[in-house]
Amino acid sequence: MLKPKHVRLVQAILMSMLMVTIMTAVVTAVNTGFATGFVSRWFQSWLVAWPIAFMVIFLFGKAIQGISMKICGAALFENPQK
């Protein structure tokens, strides 16, 4: 089990992997269809996009969370049911 200090890193890895997997699959399918070689084309796109998405989320995620909280008038760890 990783330590709590690694939450930001793990969150950036998981979020970027999910986002890039979905987005590259959709864009590859829209642009080239599901014809022969789809998985290869998709994986090539994924390899290019994932490091970029990871760095963007890791570097800007905390700032974007803060902006989002200001827009919503929320405090960190506030109960969302209120």
Biopython code that builds the backbone (N, CA, C, O; Angstrom):
import numpy as np
from Bio.PDB.StructureBuilder import StructureBuilder

atoms = [
    (1, "MET", "N", (0.855, -1.178, 0.000)),
    (1, "MET", "CA", (0.000, 0.000, 0.000)),
    (1, "MET", "C", (0.894, 1.232, 0.000)),
    (1, "MET", "O", (1.867, 1.316, 0.750)),
    (2, "LEU", "N", (0.546, 2.174, -0.850)),
    (2, "LEU", "CA", (1.299, 3.418, -0.902)),
    (2, "LEU", "C", (0.904, 4.334, 0.249)),
    (2, "LEU", "O", (-0.163, 4.186, 0.845)),
    (3, "LYS", "N", (1.771, 5.268, 0.545)),
    (3, "LYS", "CA", (1.515, 6.219, 1.633)),
    (3, "LYS", "C", (0.615, 7.343, 1.139)),
    (3, "LYS", "O", (0.578, 7.637, -0.056)),
    (4, "PRO", "N", (-0.115, 7.974, 2.066)),
    (4, "PRO", "CA", (-1.009, 9.075, 1.687)),
    (4, "PRO", "C", (-0.317, 10.214, 0.929)),
    (4, "PRO", "O", (-0.961, 10.920, 0.153)),
    (5, "LYS", "N", (0.981, 10.394, 1.148)),
    (5, "LYS", "CA", (1.685, 11.472, 0.444)),
    (5, "LYS", "C", (1.737, 11.236, -1.073)),
    (5, "LYS", "O", (2.064, 12.151, -1.829)),
    (6, "HIS", "N", (1.419, 10.023, -1.515)),
    (6, "HIS", "CA", (1.457, 9.692, -2.944)),
    (6, "HIS", "C", (0.105, 9.853, -3.644)),
    (6, "HIS", "O", (-0.021, 9.540, -4.828)),
    (7, "VAL", "N", (-0.890, 10.333, -2.925)),
    (7, "VAL", "CA", (-2.240, 10.443, -3.491)),
    (7, "VAL", "C", (-2.243, 11.279, -4.767)),
    (7, "VAL", "O", (-2.850, 10.880, -5.760)),
    (8, "ARG", "N", (-1.584, 12.414, -4.757)),
    (8, "ARG", "CA", (-1.587, 13.294, -5.933)),
    (8, "ARG", "C", (-0.987, 12.600, -7.161)),
    (8, "ARG", "O", (-1.515, 12.726, -8.266)),
    (9, "LEU", "N", (0.091, 11.884, -6.971)),
    (9, "LEU", "CA", (0.737, 11.160, -8.067)),
    (9, "LEU", "C", (-0.155, 10.036, -8.579)),
    (9, "LEU", "O", (-0.345, 9.895, -9.787)),
    (10, "VAL", "N", (-0.697, 9.244, -7.674)),
    (10, "VAL", "CA", (-1.562, 8.123, -8.072)),
    (10, "VAL", "C", (-2.811, 8.647, -8.776)),
    (10, "VAL", "O", (-3.238, 8.084, -9.784)),
    (11, "GLN", "N", (-3.394, 9.714, -8.255)),
    (11, "GLN", "CA", (-4.585, 10.310, -8.878)),
    (11, "GLN", "C", (-4.266, 10.773, -10.292)),
    (11, "GLN", "O", (-5.061, 10.552, -11.206)),
    (12, "ALA", "N", (-3.126, 11.407, -10.484)),
    (12, "ALA", "CA", (-2.744, 11.877, -11.817)),
    (12, "ALA", "C", (-2.535, 10.706, -12.779)),
    (12, "ALA", "O", (-2.927, 10.782, -13.944)),
    (13, "ILE", "N", (-1.928, 9.638, -12.302)),
    (13, "ILE", "CA", (-1.718, 8.458, -13.150)),
    (13, "ILE", "C", (-3.057, 7.843, -13.555)),
    (13, "ILE", "O", (-3.303, 7.590, -14.734)),
    (14, "LEU", "N", (-3.917, 7.607, -12.565)),
    (14, "LEU", "CA", (-5.200, 6.957, -12.862)),
    (14, "LEU", "C", (-6.102, 7.828, -13.731)),
    (14, "LEU", "O", (-6.702, 7.338, -14.687)),
    (15, "MET", "N", (-6.201, 9.109, -13.408)),
    (15, "MET", "CA", (-7.061, 10.008, -14.186)),
    (15, "MET", "C", (-6.559, 10.122, -15.621)),
    (15, "MET", "O", (-7.352, 10.073, -16.561)),
    (16, "SER", "N", (-5.258, 10.273, -15.794)),
    (16, "SER", "CA", (-4.724, 10.419, -17.151)),
    (16, "SER", "C", (-4.880, 9.135, -17.950)),
    (16, "SER", "O", (-5.167, 9.187, -19.146)),
    (17, "MET", "N", (-4.697, 7.984, -17.310)),
    (17, "MET", "CA", (-4.867, 6.723, -18.036)),
    (17, "MET", "C", (-6.309, 6.542, -18.498)),
    (17, "MET", "O", (-6.553, 6.151, -19.639)),
    (18, "LEU", "N", (-7.263, 6.825, -17.614)),
    (18, "LEU", "CA", (-8.673, 6.706, -17.978)),
    (18, "LEU", "C", (-9.040, 7.683, -19.088)),
    (18, "LEU", "O", (-9.639, 7.296, -20.092)),
    (19, "MET", "N", (-8.682, 8.943, -18.906)),
    (19, "MET", "CA", (-9.030, 9.974, -19.875)),
    (19, "MET", "C", (-8.411, 9.681, -21.249)),
    (19, "MET", "O", (-9.091, 9.755, -22.272)),
    (20, "VAL", "N", (-7.139, 9.353, -21.257)),
    (20, "VAL", "CA", (-6.445, 9.114, -22.530)),
    (20, "VAL", "C", (-6.950, 7.845, -23.211)),
    (20, "VAL", "O", (-7.078, 7.814, -24.435)),
    (21, "THR", "N", (-7.235, 6.815, -22.447)),
    (21, "THR", "CA", (-7.756, 5.583, -23.042)),
    (21, "THR", "C", (-9.069, 5.852, -23.772)),
    (21, "THR", "O", (-9.244, 5.439, -24.918)),
    (22, "ILE", "N", (-9.981, 6.539, -23.109)),
    (22, "ILE", "CA", (-11.280, 6.836, -23.722)),
    (22, "ILE", "C", (-11.134, 7.796, -24.897)),
    (22, "ILE", "O", (-11.668, 7.537, -25.976)),
    (23, "MET", "N", (-10.423, 8.890, -24.701)),
    (23, "MET", "CA", (-10.329, 9.911, -25.750)),
    (23, "MET", "C", (-9.593, 9.413, -26.993)),
    (23, "MET", "O", (-10.036, 9.668, -28.112)),
    (24, "THR", "N", (-8.482, 8.711, -26.814)),
    (24, "THR", "CA", (-7.755, 8.243, -27.999)),
    (24, "THR", "C", (-8.534, 7.162, -28.738)),
    (24, "THR", "O", (-8.478, 7.092, -29.965)),
    (25, "ALA", "N", (-9.261, 6.317, -28.006)),
    (25, "ALA", "CA", (-10.083, 5.298, -28.668)),
    (25, "ALA", "C", (-11.189, 5.953, -29.489)),
    (25, "ALA", "O", (-11.434, 5.565, -30.631)),
    (26, "VAL", "N", (-11.851, 6.937, -28.909)),
    (26, "VAL", "CA", (-12.942, 7.617, -29.625)),
    (26, "VAL", "C", (-12.409, 8.368, -30.836)),
    (26, "VAL", "O", (-12.959, 8.243, -31.930)),
    (27, "VAL", "N", (-11.359, 9.137, -30.658)),
    (27, "VAL", "CA", (-10.823, 9.933, -31.776)),
    (27, "VAL", "C", (-10.259, 9.026, -32.868)),
    (27, "VAL", "O", (-10.441, 9.302, -34.054)),
    (28, "THR", "N", (-9.582, 7.959, -32.486)),
    (28, "THR", "CA", (-9.062, 7.023, -33.487)),
    (28, "THR", "C", (-10.208, 6.366, -34.252)),
    (28, "THR", "O", (-10.133, 6.225, -35.473)),
    (29, "ALA", "N", (-11.252, 5.967, -33.559)),
    (29, "ALA", "CA", (-12.406, 5.347, -34.221)),
    (29, "ALA", "C", (-13.102, 6.330, -35.154)),
    (29, "ALA", "O", (-13.484, 5.967, -36.267)),
    (30, "VAL", "N", (-13.267, 7.565, -34.709)),
    (30, "VAL", "CA", (-13.924, 8.577, -35.552)),
    (30, "VAL", "C", (-13.093, 8.867, -36.798)),
    (30, "VAL", "O", (-13.636, 8.987, -37.896)),
    (31, "ASN", "N", (-11.789, 8.980, -36.630)),
    (31, "ASN", "CA", (-10.928, 9.349, -37.757)),
    (31, "ASN", "C", (-10.608, 8.199, -38.704)),
    (31, "ASN", "O", (-10.450, 8.421, -39.905)),
    (32, "THR", "N", (-10.509, 6.973, -38.188)),
    (32, "THR", "CA", (-10.069, 5.874, -39.057)),
    (32, "THR", "C", (-10.999, 4.674, -39.035)),
    (32, "THR", "O", (-10.809, 3.732, -39.805)),
    (33, "GLY", "N", (-12.011, 4.690, -38.159)),
    (33, "GLY", "CA", (-12.921, 3.558, -38.067)),
    (33, "GLY", "C", (-12.293, 2.385, -37.328)),
    (33, "GLY", "O", (-11.158, 2.453, -36.858)),
    (34, "PHE", "N", (-13.057, 1.325, -37.241)),
    (34, "PHE", "CA", (-12.600, 0.126, -36.532)),
    (34, "PHE", "C", (-12.000, -0.897, -37.489)),
    (34, "PHE", "O", (-11.992, -2.093, -37.197)),
    (35, "ALA", "N", (-11.503, -0.436, -38.619)),
    (35, "ALA", "CA", (-10.929, -1.333, -39.623)),
    (35, "ALA", "C", (-9.672, -2.006, -39.091)),
    (35, "ALA", "O", (-9.217, -1.726, -37.982)),
    (36, "THR", "N", (-9.128, -2.889, -39.899)),
    (36, "THR", "CA", (-7.906, -3.597, -39.552)),
    (36, "THR", "C", (-6.836, -2.608, -39.081)),
    (36, "THR", "O", (-6.615, -1.573, -39.709)),
    (37, "GLY", "N", (-6.191, -2.932, -37.994)),
    (37, "GLY", "CA", (-5.130, -2.093, -37.469)),
    (37, "GLY", "C", (-5.595, -1.060, -36.453)),
    (37, "GLY", "O", (-4.805, -0.227, -36.008)),
    (38, "PHE", "N", (-6.879, -1.111, -36.082)),
    (38, "PHE", "CA", (-7.402, -0.118, -35.130)),
    (38, "PHE", "C", (-6.616, -0.126, -33.827)),
    (38, "PHE", "O", (-6.211, 0.930, -33.340)),
    (39, "VAL", "N", (-6.396, -1.306, -33.261)),
    (39, "VAL", "CA", (-5.722, -1.395, -31.965)),
    (39, "VAL", "C", (-4.312, -0.811, -32.053)),
    (39, "VAL", "O", (-3.873, -0.115, -31.137)),
    (40, "SER", "N", (-3.610, -1.083, -33.133)),
    (40, "SER", "CA", (-2.257, -0.543, -33.316)),
    (40, "SER", "C", (-2.285, 0.987, -33.415)),
    (40, "SER", "O", (-1.480, 1.673, -32.785)),
    (41, "ARG", "N", (-3.221, 1.512, -34.213)),
    (41, "ARG", "CA", (-3.342, 2.972, -34.357)),
    (41, "ARG", "C", (-3.739, 3.615, -33.030)),
    (41, "ARG", "O", (-3.206, 4.655, -32.645)),
    (42, "TRP", "N", (-4.681, 2.980, -32.342)),
    (42, "TRP", "CA", (-5.116, 3.505, -31.054)),
    (42, "TRP", "C", (-3.960, 3.513, -30.050)),
    (42, "TRP", "O", (-3.758, 4.498, -29.340)),
    (43, "PHE", "N", (-3.206, 2.415, -29.994)),
    (43, "PHE", "CA", (-2.112, 2.325, -29.024)),
    (43, "PHE", "C", (-1.024, 3.349, -29.320)),
    (43, "PHE", "O", (-0.450, 3.930, -28.399)),
    (44, "GLN", "N", (-0.739, 3.571, -30.590)),
    (44, "GLN", "CA", (0.243, 4.611, -30.949)),
    (44, "GLN", "C", (-0.222, 5.975, -30.454)),
    (44, "GLN", "O", (0.571, 6.744, -29.910)),
    (45, "SER", "N", (-1.495, 6.274, -30.640)),
    (45, "SER", "CA", (-2.054, 7.541, -30.158)),
    (45, "SER", "C", (-1.971, 7.618, -28.638)),
    (45, "SER", "O", (-1.640, 8.661, -28.075)),
    (46, "TRP", "N", (-2.275, 6.504, -27.984)),
    (46, "TRP", "CA", (-2.235, 6.451, -26.525)),
    (46, "TRP", "C", (-0.830, 6.738, -26.009)),
    (46, "TRP", "O", (-0.657, 7.477, -25.040)),
    (47, "LEU", "N", (0.180, 6.145, -26.666)),
    (47, "LEU", "CA", (1.565, 6.352, -26.242)),
    (47, "LEU", "C", (2.002, 7.804, -26.347)),
    (47, "LEU", "O", (2.798, 8.276, -25.535)),
    (48, "VAL", "N", (1.489, 8.508, -27.337)),
    (48, "VAL", "CA", (1.815, 9.927, -27.495)),
    (48, "VAL", "C", (1.049, 10.779, -26.482)),
    (48, "VAL", "O", (1.607, 11.697, -25.881)),
    (49, "ALA", "N", (-0.226, 10.467, -26.304)),
    (49, "ALA", "CA", (-1.095, 11.319, -25.490)),
    (49, "ALA", "C", (-0.926, 11.134, -23.985)),
    (49, "ALA", "O", (-1.057, 12.104, -23.238)),
    (50, "TRP", "N", (-0.641, 9.921, -23.520)),
    (50, "TRP", "CA", (-0.626, 9.695, -22.078)),
    (50, "TRP", "C", (0.403, 10.530, -21.321)),
    (50, "TRP", "O", (0.047, 11.138, -20.312)),
    (51, "PRO", "N", (1.658, 10.590, -21.759)),
    (51, "PRO", "CA", (2.614, 11.400, -20.989)),
    (51, "PRO", "C", (2.202, 12.876, -20.919)),
    (51, "PRO", "O", (2.429, 13.541, -19.908)),
    (52, "ILE", "N", (1.609, 13.370, -21.978)),
    (52, "ILE", "CA", (1.162, 14.767, -21.994)),
    (52, "ILE", "C", (0.028, 14.960, -21.003)),
    (52, "ILE", "O", (0.057, 15.889, -20.196)),
    (53, "ALA", "N", (-0.969, 14.089, -21.057)),
    (53, "ALA", "CA", (-2.105, 14.189, -20.145)),
    (53, "ALA", "C", (-1.655, 14.033, -18.693)),
    (53, "ALA", "O", (-2.127, 14.760, -17.820)),
    (54, "PHE", "N", (-0.754, 13.098, -18.429)),
    (54, "PHE", "CA", (-0.263, 12.903, -17.069)),
    (54, "PHE", "C", (0.390, 14.177, -16.542)),
    (54, "PHE", "O", (0.096, 14.609, -15.427)),
    (55, "MET", "N", (1.258, 14.770, -17.323)),
    (55, "MET", "CA", (1.962, 15.978, -16.872)),
    (55, "MET", "C", (0.999, 17.141, -16.654)),
    (55, "MET", "O", (1.133, 17.890, -15.687)),
    (56, "VAL", "N", (0.032, 17.289, -17.550)),
    (56, "VAL", "CA", (-0.951, 18.371, -17.395)),
    (56, "VAL", "C", (-1.740, 18.175, -16.101)),
    (56, "VAL", "O", (-1.899, 19.117, -15.324)),
    (57, "ILE", "N", (-2.231, 16.966, -15.867)),
    (57, "ILE", "CA", (-3.011, 16.702, -14.652)),
    (57, "ILE", "C", (-2.141, 16.853, -13.411)),
    (57, "ILE", "O", (-2.574, 17.443, -12.421)),
    (58, "PHE", "N", (-0.929, 16.331, -13.451)),
    (58, "PHE", "CA", (-0.044, 16.401, -12.284)),
    (58, "PHE", "C", (0.347, 17.842, -11.979)),
    (58, "PHE", "O", (0.354, 18.249, -10.817)),
    (59, "LEU", "N", (0.672, 18.614, -13.007)),
    (59, "LEU", "CA", (1.138, 19.985, -12.790)),
    (59, "LEU", "C", (0.016, 20.966, -12.487)),
    (59, "LEU", "O", (0.200, 21.877, -11.681)),
    (60, "PHE", "N", (-1.138, 20.799, -13.113)),
    (60, "PHE", "CA", (-2.199, 21.791, -12.980)),
    (60, "PHE", "C", (-3.415, 21.323, -12.182)),
    (60, "PHE", "O", (-4.310, 22.119, -11.900)),
    (61, "GLY", "N", (-3.456, 20.042, -11.816)),
    (61, "GLY", "CA", (-4.623, 19.493, -11.135)),
    (61, "GLY", "C", (-4.979, 20.204, -9.846)),
    (61, "GLY", "O", (-6.149, 20.500, -9.606)),
    (62, "LYS", "N", (-3.990, 20.482, -9.014)),
    (62, "LYS", "CA", (-4.241, 21.139, -7.727)),
    (62, "LYS", "C", (-4.772, 22.556, -7.934)),
    (62, "LYS", "O", (-5.689, 22.984, -7.235)),
    (63, "ALA", "N", (-4.201, 23.276, -8.886)),
    (63, "ALA", "CA", (-4.667, 24.643, -9.167)),
    (63, "ALA", "C", (-6.086, 24.626, -9.717)),
    (63, "ALA", "O", (-6.907, 25.457, -9.330)),
    (64, "ILE", "N", (-6.383, 23.703, -10.604)),
    (64, "ILE", "CA", (-7.726, 23.597, -11.173)),
    (64, "ILE", "C", (-8.729, 23.203, -10.103)),
    (64, "ILE", "O", (-9.860, 23.688, -10.104)),
    (65, "GLN", "N", (-8.328, 22.334, -9.195)),
    (65, "GLN", "CA", (-9.211, 21.964, -8.081)),
    (65, "GLN", "C", (-9.523, 23.200, -7.234)),
    (65, "GLN", "O", (-10.668, 23.404, -6.831)),
    (66, "GLY", "N", (-8.525, 24.009, -6.969)),
    (66, "GLY", "CA", (-8.738, 25.232, -6.197)),
    (66, "GLY", "C", (-9.671, 26.202, -6.895)),
    (66, "GLY", "O", (-10.547, 26.787, -6.259)),
    (67, "ILE", "N", (-9.492, 26.378, -8.198)),
    (67, "ILE", "CA", (-10.372, 27.259, -8.983)),
    (67, "ILE", "C", (-11.794, 26.717, -8.966)),
    (67, "ILE", "O", (-12.750, 27.473, -8.795)),
    (68, "SER", "N", (-11.930, 25.415, -9.141)),
    (68, "SER", "CA", (-13.256, 24.785, -9.126)),
    (68, "SER", "C", (-13.943, 24.991, -7.781)),
    (68, "SER", "O", (-15.142, 25.262, -7.720)),
    (69, "MET", "N", (-13.185, 24.862, -6.722)),
    (69, "MET", "CA", (-13.758, 25.046, -5.392)),
    (69, "MET", "C", (-14.196, 26.492, -5.171)),
    (69, "MET", "O", (-15.222, 26.736, -4.536)),
    (70, "LYS", "N", (-13.431, 27.450, -5.688)),
    (70, "LYS", "CA", (-13.833, 28.860, -5.571)),
    (70, "LYS", "C", (-15.115, 29.119, -6.358)),
    (70, "LYS", "O", (-16.018, 29.805, -5.877)),
    (71, "ILE", "N", (-15.191, 28.569, -7.562)),
    (71, "ILE", "CA", (-16.381, 28.743, -8.396)),
    (71, "ILE", "C", (-17.606, 28.172, -7.696)),
    (71, "ILE", "O", (-18.689, 28.755, -7.755)),
    (72, "CYS", "N", (-17.436, 27.039, -7.039)),
    (72, "CYS", "CA", (-18.555, 26.360, -6.380)),
    (72, "CYS", "C", (-18.755, 26.815, -4.935)),
    (72, "CYS", "O", (-19.710, 26.395, -4.281)),
    (73, "GLY", "N", (-17.876, 27.654, -4.442)),
    (73, "GLY", "CA", (-17.982, 28.103, -3.069)),
    (73, "GLY", "C", (-17.785, 26.976, -2.078)),
    (73, "GLY", "O", (-18.395, 26.968, -1.009)),
    (74, "ALA", "N", (-16.942, 26.034, -2.425)),
    (74, "ALA", "CA", (-16.743, 24.852, -1.585)),
    (74, "ALA", "C", (-15.417, 24.933, -0.855)),
    (74, "ALA", "O", (-14.469, 25.560, -1.328)),
    (75, "ALA", "N", (-15.362, 24.297, 0.292)),
    (75, "ALA", "CA", (-14.117, 24.149, 1.033)),
    (75, "ALA", "C", (-13.597, 22.735, 0.803)),
    (75, "ALA", "O", (-14.377, 21.807, 0.588)),
    (76, "LEU", "N", (-12.281, 22.577, 0.847)),
    (76, "LEU", "CA", (-11.683, 21.273, 0.653)),
    (76, "LEU", "C", (-12.229, 20.289, 1.680)),
    (76, "LEU", "O", (-12.274, 20.589, 2.873)),
    (77, "PHE", "N", (-12.637, 19.127, 1.219)),
    (77, "PHE", "CA", (-13.174, 18.052, 2.039)),
    (77, "PHE", "C", (-14.513, 18.397, 2.676)),
    (77, "PHE", "O", (-14.931, 17.766, 3.647)),
    (78, "GLU", "N", (-15.175, 19.395, 2.126)),
    (78, "GLU", "CA", (-16.506, 19.722, 2.622)),
    (78, "GLU", "C", (-17.467, 18.605, 2.241)),
    (78, "GLU", "O", (-17.286, 17.969, 1.203)),
    (79, "ASN", "N", (-18.463, 18.359, 3.039)),
    (79, "ASN", "CA", (-19.469, 17.341, 2.750)),
    (79, "ASN", "C", (-20.277, 17.756, 1.526)),
    (79, "ASN", "O", (-20.982, 18.763, 1.587)),
    (80, "PRO", "N", (-20.201, 17.013, 0.404)),
    (80, "PRO", "CA", (-20.912, 17.411, -0.816)),
    (80, "PRO", "C", (-22.440, 17.292, -0.703)),
    (80, "PRO", "O", (-23.157, 17.767, -1.584)),
    (81, "GLN", "N", (-22.941, 16.671, 0.358)),
    (81, "GLN", "CA", (-24.378, 16.498, 0.526)),
    (81, "GLN", "C", (-25.067, 17.767, 1.012)),
    (81, "GLN", "O", (-26.294, 17.851, 0.978)),
    (82, "LYS", "N", (-24.302, 18.749, 1.461)),
    (82, "LYS", "CA", (-24.894, 19.986, 2.000)),
    (82, "LYS", "C", (-25.521, 20.823, 0.916)),
    (82, "LYS", "O", (-26.062, 21.893, 1.197)),
]
sb = StructureBuilder()
sb.init_structure("model")
sb.init_model(0)
sb.init_chain("A")
sb.init_seg("    ")
for serial, (resi, resn, name, xyz) in enumerate(atoms, 1):
    if name == "N":
        sb.init_residue(resn, " ", resi, " ")
    sb.init_atom(name, np.array(xyz, "f"), 0.0, 1.0, " ", f" {name:<3s}", serial, name[0])
structure = sb.get_structure()
